[in-house]
Amino acid sequence: MYVCTNYSCYFVTSLFKLNPLKKIAFILASLLLLSSCAKRGTITGGAKDTIAPKIIFSSPDNFTSDFKGNEIKITFNELIKIKDINKQLIISPPMKKQPIIVPQGSASKFISIKILDTLQPNTTYSFNFGQSITDNNEGNPYSQFKYVFSTGKYIDSLTIVGKIKDALSQKPDNFVSVMLYDAATFSDSTVYKQPPLYITNTLDSSKVFSLENLREGRYKIIALKDKSNNNLYNPGVDKIGFLDFPINIPTKEMYELELFQEKLPFKAEKPTQESNNKLFLGFEGDFKNTKISASYNNKEVPIKVSKFPEKNKDSVVIFYPNTKMDSIQISVKNGLYEKSFTTKLKDLKESDSLAIDAKTSGIISFREAFVIKSKTPIVQIDASKISLRNKDSLSVPFTTKINDFEQEVSFDFKKDESEKYTLELLPGAIKDFYETSNDTLKYSFQTNQLDDYGNLKINLINAKRFPIIVELLDKENVLYRMSSAKETSFYFETIDPKLYTLRIIYDDNANDEWDTGNYLAKKQAEEIIYFPKLIDVRANWDVEQDFILD
C-alpha cells in the first residue's frame, strides 16, 4: 500500500496497476499534460502610470483669507519631486526674500513653503508652480498648480489675458515675465528700480499669458525677457515690451506686448593693442556714423578701421602705420558722444601682413560677385594687372569695388550659364595700407545652368505705407532682400531652390534697415510682418505669391 500526497506519487502507483499497452498510453498522456502545465508566461507590470499626483491636504487650505502664518504645507497622495523650481515657480506679488521650499531633488509626499518675507496687508498672493511638481516614478506633472492666499478678508479674483510677440523673430522667447505696476506711482525709471505689484510668466511652452487674482485698479503693463531673473529691466541683456498707455482692470481686452532688444547709447571702450600695427576697440550701441581718428605727439596718424572678423562681435579693428611710437591717441565721435583714449604701445614682435583668400569658391551664382578678402586693408587696385577669362580663354569685362570696412574686393561681371572662369591677379595688382603688393594669384570658379535656380515674384496687397523692405530668410539668416518706395511687386530671380521664410519691414525712417525700439523714448520697433507659411522655390520653377498685409 502506498500513501501519496502529490501528483508524482499518484503517477508511480498507477503504473503498477496497468497492463503494458495501457502503461504506454498513460505515460504519453501524462507527458502532454506536464508539458502544457510547464508553458512559460511573461509577467507584466500593468499599464504605465499616466496620472498626475493629487493633493489630499493643505495647511492652511488653498484660497485661505486672513492668512497670518509663515509656513504652508501641502500633502500629496504619492511621492513627488520638485524640479526647475527657480525657473518654474512664479510668486505674485514678488517677494524680496525668496521662500524656502522643500523637498528639492528628493522624493517626498509633501511640499513645505517657509515664508521669509514680511507680507503686505490686504494682499492676495499666489504661488504658481508651473511644471515643477511631478510624481516620483513616471514624472507625470501636476501642471500649473497654484496655491493662493490673502492677508485680507477676501481673495482678489480679477484677470487679464494677452499674448507675447517678438519684434524681430517669428518665434517669441519662452519664459517671458509680464508685470503690472500701479499707474499712479509709475515713472519711466520704475522698471529699472522696483519690482512689480503683480507678475506672471509664459514659461516654456506658451505665447499667451494670464495675470490672475488681481485687484481692481489702473496699471502699467510691461513684458521682460528677464535674463537676470531679478524682476528689473537691464537694457544690456533684457528684451522689453510695453504699452504706452495705462490699462484699467477689470477689462475684457486682450493685450499684445511686442518684445525688442533696444540698442544701448553708443559708448566706446579703451582700445587694446593686438599686434605691432593693430588695435581692437570695443563698443556698445550702434557703430553706424562713428568717426575714429588717431594722433601721436599732436600730429595726425593715418589709420584704417575695419569690422572685427568674428560675427556679432561689438568691436572694430584699427590699423596704424609701422612707425616707431610709444603710444597712440584714439579719438571717437558718434553724434553727441566724443571721447579720446591714449594706448601705450609695446613691441609685440608681430605685425599683420597682406594675405588674400577667396570668399567665393567653386560655384558662383548669377546674383553675386566674386569676392576676395584681405587680412590687411586694401587701398589700391591696378586693373591692368588683372584678367578674367572664360573657358575659351576669352577676356571678360569686369568692374571692381573695395569695401573698406569688410576688407573685401568684389569683381562683378556678366555671367553666362554653364561657364568656367579664371581670375588672375599679377604681382602689384593689389596694394594694401602698408604698401605691400600681392604675389601672383589665380582663382577658378564656374556657373550652373539657369534651370538649376528658381524665380519668385512677391505681390504685396494692402501695403499700409512706404518704404517697404522685403526679405527672404533661411531660418534666421537673410539671404535676399529688396526695398521699394512705391512698388508692390518684387522679383527675386535665379535664387537657390529651397524653402524660404518671407517677411516685410515697414521702413518708417527710410534708412533701408530694420530699427529696434527705445523704451525711454516710448518708441516701438519698426513693424515686421511674416508670411504665415514657408515658400517652396524649386529648380526651374517660377513661383508667384500674393502677400496680404492685414
C-alpha positions as CSV (number, residue, x, y, z in Angstrom):
1,M,0.0,0.0,0.0
2,Y,1.2,3.4,-0.9
3,V,0.3,6.7,0.7
4,C,0.5,9.5,-2.0
5,T,0.3,13.3,-1.4
6,N,1.2,14.7,-4.8
7,Y,0.9,14.0,-8.5
8,S,4.2,12.2,-8.9
9,C,3.3,9.7,-6.3
10,Y,0.0,9.0,-7.9
11,F,1.7,8.6,-11.2
12,V,4.1,5.9,-9.9
13,T,1.4,3.8,-8.1
14,S,-0.8,3.9,-11.1
15,L,1.8,2.3,-13.3
16,F,1.8,-0.9,-11.2
17,K,-1.9,-1.5,-11.8
18,L,-1.9,-1.1,-15.6
19,N,-1.1,-3.6,-18.4
20,P,1.9,-2.8,-20.7
21,L,-0.2,-1.1,-23.5
22,K,-2.1,1.0,-21.1
23,K,1.1,1.9,-19.3
24,I,2.5,3.4,-22.5
25,A,-0.7,5.3,-23.3
26,F,-0.8,6.6,-19.7
27,I,2.8,7.8,-19.9
28,L,2.2,9.7,-23.2
29,A,-0.9,11.4,-21.8
30,S,0.9,12.4,-18.7
31,L,3.8,13.9,-20.6
32,L,1.4,16.0,-22.7
33,L,-0.3,17.2,-19.5
34,L,3.0,18.1,-17.9
35,S,4.3,20.0,-21.0
36,S,1.1,22.1,-21.1
37,C,1.4,22.9,-17.4
38,A,5.1,23.9,-17.9
39,K,4.5,26.6,-20.5
40,R,6.2,29.9,-19.6
41,G,4.5,33.3,-19.5
42,T,5.6,36.9,-19.2
43,I,5.0,38.8,-16.0
44,T,3.9,42.4,-16.8
45,G,3.8,45.4,-14.5
46,G,0.4,46.6,-15.8
47,A,-0.4,49.8,-17.7
48,K,2.0,52.7,-17.5
49,D,1.1,55.3,-14.8
50,T,0.0,58.5,-16.6
51,I,-2.0,60.0,-13.7
52,A,-0.6,63.2,-12.1
53,P,-0.3,63.3,-8.3
54,K,-3.2,64.7,-6.3
55,I,-3.4,66.9,-3.3
56,I,-5.1,65.3,-0.3
57,F,-4.5,68.0,2.3
58,S,-3.0,71.5,2.6
59,S,-2.5,73.6,5.7
60,P,-3.8,76.3,5.6
61,D,-6.4,75.5,2.9
62,N,-5.8,76.8,-0.6
63,F,-7.6,80.1,-1.1
64,T,-7.4,81.0,2.6
65,S,-8.2,84.6,3.6
66,D,-6.9,86.3,6.8
67,F,-3.6,84.4,6.4
68,K,-1.4,85.1,9.4
69,G,1.3,82.4,9.4
70,N,4.6,82.0,7.7
71,E,4.6,78.3,6.7
72,I,2.4,76.3,4.2
73,K,2.3,72.5,4.0
74,I,0.8,70.6,1.0
75,T,0.4,66.9,1.2
76,F,0.0,64.6,-1.9
77,N,-1.3,61.1,-2.4
78,E,2.1,59.8,-3.6
79,L,5.8,60.6,-3.7
80,I,6.5,63.7,-5.7
81,K,9.6,65.6,-6.8
82,I,10.2,69.3,-7.5
83,K,12.4,70.2,-10.5
84,D,13.5,73.5,-12.1
85,I,11.8,75.5,-9.2
86,N,13.9,78.6,-9.9
87,K,12.5,78.8,-13.5
88,Q,9.0,77.4,-13.0
89,L,7.8,79.0,-9.7
90,I,6.1,82.3,-10.1
91,I,5.3,84.2,-6.9
92,S,2.9,87.2,-7.3
93,P,3.4,89.8,-6.0
94,P,7.1,89.1,-6.0
95,M,8.9,88.7,-2.6
96,K,12.1,90.4,-1.7
97,K,13.3,87.3,0.2
98,Q,12.6,84.1,-1.6
99,P,10.8,81.5,0.5
100,I,12.4,78.2,1.4
101,I,10.7,75.3,-0.4
102,V,11.4,71.6,0.3
103,P,11.8,69.0,-1.0
104,Q,14.2,69.8,-3.8
105,G,15.9,66.9,-5.6
106,S,14.5,64.2,-3.3
107,A,11.1,62.5,-3.2
108,S,8.5,63.3,-0.6
109,K,4.7,63.3,-0.1
110,F,4.6,66.9,0.9
111,I,5.8,70.4,0.0
112,S,6.8,72.8,2.7
113,I,6.9,76.6,1.9
114,K,8.7,78.7,4.6
115,I,7.9,82.4,4.0
116,L,10.8,84.7,5.0
117,D,9.4,88.0,3.7
118,T,7.1,90.4,5.5
119,L,3.7,90.0,3.9
120,Q,1.8,93.1,2.7
121,P,-1.6,93.7,4.4
122,N,-4.8,93.1,2.4
123,T,-2.9,91.5,-0.4
124,T,-3.6,88.3,-2.4
125,Y,-0.6,86.1,-3.0
126,S,-0.3,83.3,-5.5
127,F,2.4,80.6,-5.9
128,N,2.2,79.1,-9.4
129,F,4.4,76.0,-9.6
130,G,4.2,75.7,-13.4
131,Q,5.5,72.3,-14.4
132,S,7.8,71.8,-11.5
133,I,5.8,69.2,-9.5
134,T,5.9,65.6,-10.9
135,D,5.3,62.2,-9.5
136,N,8.4,60.3,-8.4
137,N,8.2,57.3,-10.7
138,E,6.9,58.4,-14.2
139,G,7.5,62.2,-14.0
140,N,3.8,63.0,-14.6
141,P,3.5,66.8,-14.0
142,Y,0.9,68.4,-11.8
143,S,0.6,71.3,-14.3
144,Q,0.1,74.9,-13.3
145,F,-0.7,74.2,-9.7
146,K,-1.4,77.4,-7.8
147,Y,-1.6,78.0,-4.1
148,V,-3.4,81.2,-3.3
149,F,-4.0,83.0,0.0
150,S,-4.9,86.5,1.1
151,T,-3.7,88.6,4.1
152,G,-7.1,90.4,3.9
153,K,-10.7,89.5,4.2
154,Y,-11.2,88.2,0.6
155,I,-9.3,86.8,-2.4
156,D,-8.8,89.1,-5.3
157,S,-10.3,87.5,-8.4
158,L,-9.9,89.7,-11.5
159,T,-7.9,88.5,-14.5
160,I,-6.3,90.0,-17.7
161,V,-5.0,88.0,-20.6
162,G,-2.8,88.7,-23.6
163,K,-0.1,87.3,-25.9
164,I,3.6,87.9,-26.5
165,K,5.2,88.7,-29.8
166,D,8.9,89.3,-30.8
167,A,9.5,92.4,-32.8
168,L,12.2,90.8,-35.0
169,S,11.9,87.0,-34.8
170,Q,9.0,84.9,-35.9
171,K,9.1,82.8,-32.7
172,P,8.9,84.6,-29.4
173,D,11.2,83.8,-26.4
174,N,10.0,81.4,-23.7
175,F,10.0,82.3,-20.0
176,V,8.8,85.9,-20.6
177,S,7.7,87.8,-17.5
178,V,4.6,90.0,-17.7
179,M,4.3,92.6,-14.9
180,L,1.8,95.1,-13.6
181,Y,2.7,98.3,-11.8
182,D,0.5,100.9,-10.0
183,A,-0.2,103.6,-12.7
184,A,-0.5,106.3,-10.1
185,T,3.1,105.9,-8.8
186,F,4.7,104.6,-12.1
187,S,7.5,106.6,-13.7
188,D,9.9,105.7,-16.6
189,S,12.6,104.7,-14.0
190,T,10.3,102.3,-12.1
191,V,11.2,99.3,-14.3
192,Y,14.9,99.8,-13.5
193,K,14.5,100.1,-9.7
194,Q,11.3,98.5,-8.4
195,P,9.7,95.0,-8.6
196,P,6.1,94.9,-9.9
197,L,2.8,94.6,-7.9
198,Y,1.8,91.5,-9.9
199,I,3.8,89.1,-12.1
200,T,3.3,86.1,-14.3
201,N,5.4,84.1,-16.8
202,T,4.8,82.4,-20.1
203,L,7.1,79.6,-19.0
204,D,8.5,77.3,-21.7
205,S,5.5,76.4,-23.9
206,S,3.2,79.3,-24.4
207,K,2.9,82.6,-26.3
208,V,-0.1,83.7,-24.2
209,F,-0.2,85.0,-20.6
210,S,-2.8,85.3,-17.9
211,L,-2.5,87.5,-14.8
212,E,-4.9,86.3,-12.2
213,N,-6.0,87.2,-8.6
214,L,-5.8,90.9,-9.4
215,R,-7.3,93.8,-7.6
216,E,-9.4,96.4,-9.4
217,G,-7.3,99.4,-10.4
218,R,-5.3,101.3,-13.1
219,Y,-2.0,99.7,-14.1
220,K,1.0,100.0,-16.4
221,I,1.9,96.7,-18.1
222,I,5.5,95.6,-19.0
223,A,6.9,92.4,-20.5
224,L,10.5,91.4,-19.9
225,K,12.8,88.6,-21.1
226,D,14.4,88.8,-17.7
227,K,17.8,87.1,-18.1
228,S,19.0,88.2,-14.7
229,N,15.7,86.9,-13.1
230,N,15.5,89.8,-10.7
231,N,12.3,91.5,-12.0
232,L,14.2,94.6,-13.0
233,Y,15.0,95.9,-16.5
234,N,18.6,95.6,-17.6
235,P,18.8,97.1,-21.1
236,G,22.2,95.5,-21.7
237,V,20.8,91.9,-21.7
238,D,17.0,92.0,-21.4
239,K,14.3,92.4,-24.0
240,I,11.3,94.7,-23.2
241,G,7.8,95.2,-24.4
242,F,5.4,97.9,-23.2
243,L,2.1,99.7,-23.9
244,D,2.4,103.4,-23.8
245,F,-1.0,103.8,-22.1
246,P,-2.3,102.5,-18.7
247,I,-4.9,99.7,-18.6
248,N,-7.9,99.5,-16.4
249,I,-8.9,96.4,-14.5
250,P,-11.5,94.8,-14.8
251,T,-11.3,94.6,-18.6
252,K,-12.3,92.3,-21.4
253,E,-9.5,93.4,-23.7
254,M,-6.7,91.1,-24.8
255,Y,-3.3,92.8,-24.9
256,E,-0.4,92.1,-27.2
257,L,3.1,93.0,-26.0
258,E,6.0,93.1,-28.5
259,L,9.4,92.4,-27.2
260,F,12.5,94.1,-28.6
261,Q,16.2,94.3,-27.7
262,E,17.0,98.0,-27.6
263,K,20.3,99.3,-28.7
264,L,22.3,101.0,-25.9
265,P,23.6,104.5,-26.3
266,F,26.9,104.5,-28.1
267,K,29.9,104.1,-25.9
268,A,33.5,103.2,-26.8
269,E,35.9,101.1,-24.7
270,K,39.6,101.8,-24.4
271,P,41.5,100.3,-27.4
272,T,43.8,97.3,-26.7
273,Q,47.0,96.5,-28.7
274,E,46.8,93.2,-30.6
275,S,49.9,93.4,-32.8
276,N,52.5,95.9,-33.8
277,N,50.1,97.6,-36.2
278,K,46.6,96.8,-34.9
279,L,44.3,97.8,-32.1
280,F,40.9,96.4,-31.1
281,L,38.2,98.8,-30.0
282,G,35.1,97.5,-28.3
283,F,31.8,99.5,-28.2
284,E,28.2,99.4,-27.1
285,G,25.3,100.7,-29.2
286,D,25.1,101.5,-32.9
287,F,28.5,101.9,-34.6
288,K,27.0,103.5,-37.7
289,N,28.1,107.1,-38.3
290,T,31.0,106.7,-35.9
291,K,34.2,108.6,-36.8
292,I,37.6,107.5,-35.5
293,S,40.9,109.4,-35.8
294,A,44.4,109.0,-34.4
295,S,47.3,111.2,-33.4
296,Y,50.8,111.0,-31.9
297,N,52.6,114.0,-30.4
298,N,49.7,116.2,-31.7
299,K,50.2,115.0,-35.3
300,E,47.6,113.1,-37.2
301,V,48.3,109.4,-37.7
302,P,46.7,107.8,-40.8
303,I,44.5,104.7,-39.8
304,K,42.1,102.3,-41.4
305,V,39.1,101.0,-39.5
306,S,37.5,97.7,-40.4
307,K,35.0,95.2,-39.0
308,F,36.1,92.7,-36.3
309,P,36.4,89.3,-38.1
310,E,34.1,87.4,-35.7
311,K,30.4,87.7,-36.3
312,N,28.2,89.5,-33.8
313,K,31.3,90.9,-32.0
314,D,30.8,94.6,-31.0
315,S,34.4,95.6,-31.8
316,V,36.3,97.1,-34.7
317,V,39.9,96.8,-35.8
318,I,42.1,99.9,-36.1
319,F,45.2,99.5,-38.3
320,Y,48.0,102.1,-37.8
321,P,51.4,102.5,-39.6
322,N,54.5,100.6,-38.8
323,T,56.3,103.6,-37.4
324,K,58.1,104.0,-34.1
325,M,55.6,105.2,-31.5
326,D,55.5,104.7,-27.8
327,S,51.7,105.5,-27.6
328,I,48.8,106.5,-29.8
329,Q,45.8,108.6,-29.1
330,I,42.4,107.4,-30.5
331,S,39.5,109.9,-30.7
332,V,36.0,108.5,-31.2
333,K,32.9,110.6,-32.2
334,N,29.3,109.4,-32.6
335,G,26.6,112.0,-32.5
336,L,26.9,113.9,-29.2
337,Y,29.3,111.2,-27.9
338,E,33.0,112.2,-28.0
339,K,35.9,110.6,-26.2
340,S,39.7,110.2,-26.5
341,F,41.9,107.3,-25.3
342,T,45.7,107.0,-25.0
343,T,47.0,103.5,-25.5
344,K,50.6,102.6,-24.6
345,L,52.3,100.6,-27.4
346,K,54.6,97.7,-26.9
347,D,56.9,95.9,-29.2
348,L,55.0,92.6,-29.7
349,K,57.4,91.2,-32.3
350,E,54.4,90.6,-34.6
351,S,52.7,92.6,-37.4
352,D,49.8,91.8,-39.7
353,S,50.8,91.4,-43.3
354,L,49.0,91.1,-46.6
355,A,47.2,87.8,-47.1
356,I,44.4,87.3,-49.6
357,D,41.8,84.5,-49.7
358,A,38.8,83.9,-51.9
359,K,35.5,84.5,-50.1
360,T,33.7,82.9,-53.1
361,S,34.7,79.5,-54.3
362,G,33.5,76.7,-56.5
363,I,30.1,77.6,-57.9
364,I,29.2,81.3,-58.3
365,S,25.5,82.3,-58.6
366,F,24.2,84.7,-61.2
367,R,23.2,87.2,-58.5
368,E,26.6,87.5,-56.7
369,A,30.0,89.0,-57.5
370,F,33.3,87.1,-57.0
371,V,34.8,88.4,-53.7
372,I,38.3,88.2,-52.2
373,K,39.1,89.1,-48.6
374,S,42.3,90.5,-47.2
375,K,43.9,90.3,-43.8
376,T,45.0,94.0,-44.1
377,P,43.2,96.9,-45.6
378,I,43.4,97.2,-49.4
379,V,43.8,100.8,-50.7
380,Q,44.7,100.4,-54.4
381,I,43.8,98.2,-57.3
382,D,45.6,98.1,-60.7
383,A,43.0,96.6,-63.1
384,S,45.6,96.4,-65.9
385,K,47.3,93.6,-63.9
386,I,44.0,91.7,-63.5
387,S,42.4,89.4,-66.1
388,L,39.2,87.5,-66.1
389,R,38.8,84.8,-68.8
390,N,36.2,82.2,-69.7
391,K,36.8,78.5,-70.6
392,D,37.6,79.6,-74.2
393,S,40.3,82.0,-72.8
394,L,38.3,85.0,-74.0
395,S,38.6,88.1,-71.9
396,V,35.5,89.0,-69.8
397,P,34.9,92.7,-68.8
398,F,34.6,93.3,-65.1
399,T,34.4,96.1,-62.5
400,T,36.0,96.2,-59.1
401,K,34.9,97.7,-55.8
402,I,36.7,98.0,-52.5
403,N,34.7,97.6,-49.2
404,D,37.0,99.1,-46.6
405,F,35.0,98.1,-43.6
406,E,34.8,94.4,-44.6
407,Q,38.3,94.4,-46.1
408,E,37.0,92.9,-49.3
409,V,37.3,93.5,-53.1
410,S,34.4,92.4,-55.3
411,F,34.7,91.6,-59.0
412,D,31.4,92.0,-60.9
413,F,30.7,90.8,-64.4
414,K,28.0,89.4,-66.8
415,K,27.8,85.7,-66.2
416,D,26.8,83.0,-68.7
417,E,25.3,79.7,-67.7
418,S,27.5,76.6,-67.6
419,E,30.6,78.6,-68.0
420,K,34.0,78.3,-66.3
421,Y,36.1,81.4,-65.4
422,T,39.6,82.1,-64.3
423,L,40.6,85.2,-62.4
424,E,44.3,86.0,-62.4
425,L,46.0,88.8,-60.4
426,L,49.6,89.5,-61.4
427,P,52.1,90.9,-58.9
428,G,51.2,94.5,-58.0
429,A,47.5,94.2,-58.8
430,I,46.6,94.9,-55.2
431,K,48.4,97.2,-52.7
432,D,47.5,97.3,-49.0
433,F,47.7,100.0,-46.4
434,Y,51.3,99.1,-45.7
435,E,52.4,99.5,-49.4
436,T,52.7,95.7,-49.7
437,S,51.7,94.1,-53.0
438,N,50.3,90.7,-53.9
439,D,52.2,87.8,-55.5
440,T,50.5,86.1,-58.4
441,L,47.0,84.9,-57.5
442,K,44.7,82.7,-59.6
443,Y,41.2,81.6,-58.9
444,S,38.9,79.3,-60.8
445,F,35.1,79.1,-60.5
446,Q,32.1,78.3,-62.6
447,T,28.3,78.9,-63.1
448,N,25.5,76.4,-63.2
449,Q,22.6,76.4,-65.6
450,L,19.8,78.8,-65.2
451,D,17.5,75.8,-64.9
452,D,19.2,75.0,-61.6
453,Y,17.7,78.1,-60.0
454,G,14.1,79.3,-59.3
455,N,12.3,82.6,-59.7
456,L,10.0,84.1,-57.2
457,K,7.6,87.1,-57.6
458,I,6.1,88.6,-54.4
459,N,2.9,90.7,-54.7
460,L,2.1,92.8,-51.7
461,I,-1.6,93.5,-51.1
462,N,-2.9,96.2,-48.7
463,A,0.5,97.7,-48.0
464,K,-0.1,100.5,-45.4
465,R,2.9,102.7,-46.1
466,F,6.3,103.0,-47.7
467,P,9.2,102.5,-47.9
468,I,9.0,98.7,-47.6
469,I,11.8,96.1,-47.3
470,V,11.1,92.5,-48.4
471,E,13.4,89.8,-47.2
472,L,13.8,86.1,-47.8
473,L,15.3,84.1,-45.0
474,D,16.7,80.6,-44.3
475,K,15.9,80.3,-40.6
476,E,17.3,83.5,-39.1
477,N,19.7,84.4,-42.0
478,V,18.7,86.9,-44.6
479,L,19.6,85.5,-48.0
480,Y,17.9,88.0,-50.3
481,R,16.4,91.4,-49.8
482,M,14.8,94.2,-51.9
483,S,13.3,97.6,-51.0
484,S,10.9,100.0,-52.6
485,A,9.4,103.4,-52.1
486,K,6.3,102.7,-54.1
487,E,6.4,99.3,-55.9
488,T,4.4,96.4,-54.5
489,S,5.8,93.7,-56.8
490,F,9.2,92.2,-56.1
491,Y,11.1,89.8,-58.4
492,F,13.7,87.5,-57.0
493,E,15.3,85.9,-60.0
494,T,17.8,83.0,-60.1
495,I,17.7,82.2,-56.4
496,D,18.7,78.9,-54.8
497,P,15.9,76.3,-54.7
498,K,14.8,75.8,-51.0
499,L,12.1,76.7,-48.5
500,Y,12.1,80.4,-47.7
501,T,10.7,82.4,-44.8
502,L,9.2,85.7,-46.2
503,R,8.8,88.9,-44.2
504,I,8.3,92.6,-44.9
505,I,9.6,95.6,-42.9
506,Y,7.9,98.9,-42.8
507,D,11.0,101.1,-43.0
508,D,9.4,104.2,-41.4
509,N,12.6,106.2,-41.1
510,A,13.7,105.3,-44.7
511,N,17.3,104.2,-43.7
512,D,17.0,100.8,-45.5
513,E,17.3,98.7,-42.4
514,W,15.2,97.5,-39.5
515,D,15.3,99.7,-36.4
516,T,14.5,98.4,-32.9
517,G,12.5,100.3,-30.3
518,N,13.5,102.5,-27.4
519,Y,11.8,102.3,-24.0
520,L,12.6,105.7,-22.6
521,A,11.7,107.4,-25.9
522,K,8.4,105.4,-26.0
523,K,9.3,104.2,-29.4
524,Q,8.2,100.8,-30.6
525,A,10.4,98.7,-33.1
526,E,9.6,99.1,-36.8
527,E,6.8,96.8,-37.8
528,I,7.6,93.4,-39.3
529,I,5.0,91.0,-40.8
530,Y,5.8,87.4,-41.6
531,F,4.1,85.4,-44.3
532,P,2.4,82.6,-42.4
533,K,3.8,79.7,-44.5
534,L,7.2,78.7,-45.9
535,I,7.6,79.4,-49.6
536,D,8.8,76.5,-51.7
537,V,11.1,77.6,-54.6
538,R,12.2,74.7,-56.8
539,A,14.7,74.5,-59.6
540,N,13.4,75.6,-62.9
541,W,10.2,76.9,-61.3
542,D,8.5,80.3,-61.5
543,V,6.6,81.0,-58.3
544,E,4.2,83.9,-57.8
545,Q,3.0,84.6,-54.3
546,D,0.5,87.1,-53.0
547,F,1.1,88.5,-49.5
548,I,-1.9,90.1,-47.9
549,L,-0.7,92.6,-45.3
550,D,-3.7,92.5,-42.9
